[in-house]
């Protein structure tokens, strides 16, 4: 009798264990604060990417060494809907790093992503996309900055493709059960959604709710199609490596403004985004590291990653040139001799 009771208890415990899905942090903006805020507010060494491959031969090695960008909070960008894009709205829509005050009840002294969007005053619907400076690669090797400023991949990291794991990318994701985000509201009626991309490069936008509250709140989306009962699921087997490489990565966060609501400045702060999901494959310790041997997953993404780096590089190089041409406040204004003579006359 005792054995029967123990057996039933073990089965119930196992069933309860199977009912819980895996939870992982998709991105935590406190990990993306600037490493050297006094010197370079857009440098986060963990997520640095070198885009100098897009630079021409006319640049010096010193200039190419500066051509790096990271996922540091201050480097994130805001894209407005085309109908809302003008000089005023673009200039006043930006992202900044913010630090939660000491003594706060939530996230004390942690870095968060601050968002300011300047919507048009006109009565029409609009949106703003908060996105990273480049599309986050799913399979990039983790590297480090050498003494000469270049990036190098350690031997133990070669082939693992784990540079952005937990920083915008989560691997081995089967069915999504829920998505949650910690966001700070200031009683604005705007809506907020999260855009994710899967291993097939298909994008999925998940509406999280509205920001008409004051203070920190965890917004959560639960998958209405998630089946909790195992016996009601369709059970199938799939080929493993390299066929099965499911993942989710963050494309951006979108803010929606209803045309009936007030326009102008909108402020909010984002702390982190987490997902709960079923594992696609049980993470058993395998005898051979398939990706380290064959590198198929990285090879599949290589051309896409290089194209993204060239696109990013072209934009950043143009910005670099434009910044060199802009007038500095420290530079004296040049006075034209001819104008002085005309004024004297």
Order of alpha helices (4+ residues) and beta strands (2+ residues): alpha-beta-beta-alpha-beta-beta-alpha-beta-beta-beta-beta-beta-beta-beta-beta-beta-beta-beta-beta-alpha-alpha-alpha
